[in-house]
Amino acid sequence: MEFRQLQYTLQIAADKNFSRAAEKLHIAQPSLSQQLSKLEKELGVLLFQRNTSTVELTHAGASFVEHAQKIMDSVEQLRQEMSDISQLRKGKVVVGSMPITGSHLLPRVLPAFKQSYPDIEITLMEDSSLNLEKLTASGKADLSLLSLPLTEPSLSWVPVGVETIDLAVPPEHPLALRAHKHPTKPVSLQELKDDSFILLKKGQGFRQITFDLCRDAGFEPNVVFESNNIETIQSLVATGMGVTLVPHFIARAKRSEFIPVYLKLAEPVPSRTLVIAYRNGRYLSKAADAFIETFKGVMDALASEGDTHEE
């Protein structure tokens, strides 16, 4: 059994297609098929059930892939540890990020990190929360910026900050008019039970947070529009299409000409916990640790700024 055969098998299992796997491995498809047949002959079992359209793991194949992944992880961890010992400040970190949250936080984090660790390479992957969890669990991302709760049981996480959540309403909404007259009066989520909501689409972690908060307040949100982009949602709110909840750092950022009214919610003010997630048991390189510490520092600085940068 050769190390490359483990790599080949894992790639076929991931793609469920010989052609795509061969392309990603940068080898010819006949060579890939030959190596797999050689491995199956050595093991005395079939690892994949082939048919005209897809390739599926057999029972033996599923067991092989599970153990092969552990071997690959151990090799990668060994490589990381040796790299830390020999190079100290050099390395590479693949970071997953939620697109909108990342767009507001990473421009602060990455320059600070690069200034302190100029020889560490950061590769950024942007995707939905659900996909990021899968990418991190599979080892394709070393770390991912996510918000609790996580759904993938194979992930561990480090909290990097707590972000309050604001309510966004149209300028002519009764709560916006009330806030103009009584700016210190907080808004209860229960007051929104008859409102139309505009939310992120499924797969985005903040969508679930919104549902959970509304359900805790005793109602199911009436969702009339959905979008993959929270800035689009805020613009729709500004034009009177509904209301929504918005993470505070995003609410206070400069944006388009369509600006809703942002209101503080009553105590206890809802919040979300931002975390850096990684796969259980995965060795965190010094480069990864440095990124986490830098992120914490930026979040602490943002928290200390308070509302001084709000529009």
C-alpha positions in Angstrom: 0.0 0.0 0.0 1.4 3.4 -1.0 0.8 6.8 0.4 -0.4 8.1 -2.9 -3.0 5.4 -3.1 -4.5 6.8 0.0 -4.7 10.2 -1.5 -6.2 8.8 -4.7 -8.9 6.9 -2.8 -9.9 9.9 -0.7 -10.2 12.1 -3.8 -12.4 9.5 -5.6 -14.5 9.2 -2.5 -14.9 13.0 -2.4 -15.8 13.5 -6.0 -17.6 10.2 -6.7 -16.2 10.5 -10.2 -13.0 9.2 -11.7 -12.6 12.0 -14.3 -13.0 14.8 -11.8 -10.7 13.1 -9.3 -8.0 12.5 -11.9 -8.2 16.1 -12.9 -7.8 17.4 -9.4 -4.9 15.0 -8.8 -3.2 16.0 -12.0 -2.9 12.5 -13.3 -4.4 10.6 -16.3 -7.7 8.8 -15.6 -6.3 5.4 -16.7 -3.5 5.7 -14.3 -5.9 6.5 -11.5 -8.0 3.5 -12.3 -4.9 1.3 -12.5 -3.7 2.4 -9.0 -7.1 1.8 -7.5 -7.4 -1.7 -9.0 -3.9 -2.4 -7.8 -4.8 -1.4 -4.2 -8.1 -3.3 -4.3 -6.2 -6.4 -5.5 -3.7 -6.0 -2.6 -6.5 -5.6 0.0 -8.7 -8.3 -1.5 -11.8 -6.1 -1.4 -13.7 -3.7 -3.6 -13.5 -0.2 -2.3 -16.0 1.3 -4.9 -19.1 0.2 -6.7 -18.8 1.5 -10.2 -21.7 2.3 -12.5 -22.2 4.4 -15.6 -22.9 7.7 -13.8 -21.4 7.6 -10.3 -19.0 5.9 -8.1 -20.2 4.8 -4.6 -18.2 3.5 -1.6 -18.7 -0.1 -0.6 -18.9 -1.0 3.1 -15.2 -1.9 3.0 -14.5 1.3 1.1 -16.2 3.5 3.7 -14.1 1.9 6.4 -10.9 2.3 4.4 -11.7 6.0 3.7 -12.3 6.6 7.4 -8.9 5.2 8.4 -7.1 6.7 5.4 -8.3 10.2 6.4 -6.9 9.7 9.9 -3.6 8.7 8.4 -3.6 11.7 6.1 -4.4 14.0 9.1 -1.6 12.5 11.1 0.9 13.1 8.3 -0.3 16.7 7.9 -0.1 17.3 11.7 3.4 15.9 11.8 4.4 18.2 8.9 2.9 21.2 10.7 4.7 20.4 14.0 8.0 19.9 12.2 7.4 23.2 10.3 6.8 25.0 13.5 9.9 23.6 15.1 12.1 24.5 12.1 10.6 27.8 10.9 8.8 29.2 13.9 7.0 32.1 12.2 6.6 30.7 8.8 3.6 28.7 7.6 0.3 28.7 5.8 -3.2 28.9 7.1 -6.4 28.2 5.1 -9.2 30.3 6.7 -12.9 29.9 5.9 -15.1 32.9 6.4 -18.8 33.9 6.1 -18.8 36.4 3.3 -20.6 39.3 4.8 -19.2 39.0 8.3 -15.8 38.5 6.9 -16.1 41.5 4.7 -16.5 43.7 7.8 -14.0 42.0 10.1 -11.2 40.6 7.9 -10.1 44.0 6.5 -9.2 44.8 10.1 -7.7 41.4 11.0 -5.6 40.5 8.0 -3.5 43.7 7.8 -2.8 43.4 11.5 -1.8 39.8 11.1 0.3 40.5 8.1 2.2 43.2 9.9 3.1 40.9 12.8 3.6 37.7 10.7 4.7 38.8 7.2 6.0 35.3 6.3 2.8 33.4 7.1 0.5 32.9 4.1 -3.2 33.2 4.5 -5.6 31.5 2.0 -9.2 32.7 2.3 -12.3 30.5 1.5 -15.7 32.2 1.6 -18.9 30.2 1.8 -22.1 29.7 3.7 -21.9 28.7 7.4 -23.2 25.2 6.6 -20.6 24.6 3.9 -17.8 26.1 6.0 -18.6 23.6 8.7 -18.2 20.8 6.2 -15.0 22.2 4.7 -13.5 22.5 8.2 -14.6 19.1 9.3 -13.0 17.6 6.2 -9.8 19.4 6.7 -10.0 21.6 3.6 -10.0 24.7 5.8 -7.7 24.9 8.8 -9.9 27.4 10.6 -13.3 29.0 9.9 -15.0 32.1 11.2 -18.4 31.0 12.3 -21.1 31.9 14.8 -22.7 29.6 17.4 -24.4 27.2 17.5 -22.5 24.9 15.2 -24.2 21.8 13.7 -21.1 19.7 12.9 -20.2 17.5 15.9 -16.6 17.0 14.8 -15.7 20.6 15.2 -14.1 22.4 18.2 -14.1 26.1 18.5 -12.5 29.1 20.3 -14.6 32.1 21.1 -13.2 35.3 19.6 -15.9 37.8 20.4 -19.6 38.6 21.2 -21.6 40.8 18.9 -24.9 42.3 19.8 -27.8 42.2 17.4 -29.8 45.2 16.2 -33.3 45.5 14.8 -33.6 47.1 11.3 -36.9 48.7 10.4 -38.1 51.0 7.6 -37.9 54.8 8.4 -41.7 55.1 8.5 -42.2 52.0 10.7 -44.2 52.7 13.9 -41.3 51.6 16.0 -38.9 54.0 14.2 -41.4 56.9 14.7 -41.7 55.9 18.4 -37.9 55.8 18.8 -37.8 59.3 17.4 -40.1 60.5 20.2 -38.8 58.2 22.9 -35.2 57.3 22.0 -34.5 55.6 25.3 -37.4 53.2 25.1 -36.2 49.7 24.1 -37.9 47.5 21.6 -39.2 44.0 22.6 -39.0 41.3 19.9 -42.6 40.4 20.8 -43.6 43.7 19.2 -42.6 42.2 15.8 -44.8 39.2 15.8 -47.2 40.7 13.2 -44.4 42.1 11.0 -43.0 40.7 7.7 -39.4 39.6 7.9 -36.7 39.6 5.3 -34.0 36.9 6.1 -31.0 35.2 4.7 -31.5 32.0 2.8 -31.0 28.6 4.3 -27.5 27.5 5.0 -26.6 30.9 6.6 -26.0 30.7 10.3 -27.5 34.1 11.1 -30.8 33.0 9.6 -31.1 30.3 12.3 -30.2 32.8 15.0 -33.1 35.0 13.9 -35.5 32.1 13.9 -34.3 31.1 17.4 -34.7 34.6 18.8 -38.2 35.0 17.4 -39.3 31.6 18.7 -37.9 32.4 22.1 -40.1 35.6 22.0 -43.1 33.4 21.3 -43.7 33.7 17.6 -42.7 32.3 14.2 -41.3 35.0 11.9 -43.4 35.6 8.8 -40.7 35.5 6.1 -41.7 37.3 2.9 -38.3 37.7 1.2 -35.0 35.9 1.3 -31.5 36.8 0.0 -28.0 35.5 0.2 -26.7 39.0 0.9 -27.5 40.8 4.2 -26.8 44.2 2.6 -29.5 43.5 0.0 -31.8 42.6 2.9 -31.1 45.9 4.7 -31.8 47.9 1.5 -35.2 46.1 1.1 -36.0 46.9 4.7 -35.2 50.6 4.0 -37.7 50.6 1.2 -40.5 49.3 3.5 -40.6 45.6 2.5 -40.2 44.3 6.0 -38.0 44.2 9.1 -34.9 42.1 10.0 -32.2 41.5 12.6 -28.7 42.6 11.8 -25.3 41.9 13.6 -24.1 45.2 15.1 -20.8 45.4 13.3 -22.7 45.1 10.0 -25.4 47.5 11.0 -23.0 50.3 11.8 -20.9 50.0 8.6 -21.3 52.5 5.8 -23.5 51.2 3.0 -25.8 52.0 0.2 -28.2 54.9 -0.2 -31.0 52.8 1.2 -30.6 52.9 4.9 -33.1 51.5 7.4 -33.5 52.7 11.0 -31.5 50.6 13.5 -33.0 50.1 16.9 -31.7 48.7 20.1 -33.6 45.7 21.5 -34.7 45.3 25.1 -32.6 43.6 27.8 -31.3 41.0 27.6 -30.0 42.4 24.3 -29.6 39.4 21.9 -26.2 38.7 20.6 -24.2 36.1 18.7 -20.9 34.5 19.6 -18.3 34.5 16.9 -15.9 31.6 17.0 -12.9 30.2 15.1 -13.7 26.6 14.5 -11.4 23.7 13.7 -11.7 19.9 13.4 -11.5 17.9 16.7 -8.1 16.6 17.3 -6.5 18.7 14.6 -3.0 20.0 15.5 -3.2 23.8 15.4 0.1 25.2 14.1 1.7 28.3 15.6 0.5 30.1 12.5 -3.1 29.1 13.2 -2.7 30.1 16.9 -1.3 33.4 15.9 -4.3 34.1 13.6 -6.7 33.3 16.4 -4.9 35.6 18.8 -4.8 38.4 16.3 -8.6 38.0 15.6 -9.3 38.1 19.4 -7.3 41.3 19.6 -9.2 43.0 16.8 -12.5 42.0 18.3 -11.5 43.4 21.7 -10.5 46.6 20.0 -13.9 46.8 18.2 -15.8 46.1 21.5 -13.9 48.9 23.2 -14.8 51.4 20.5 -18.5 50.9 21.5 -20.8 52.9 19.3 -18.5 55.7 18.4 -18.4 54.7 14.8 -22.2 54.3 14.3 -23.9 56.3 11.7 
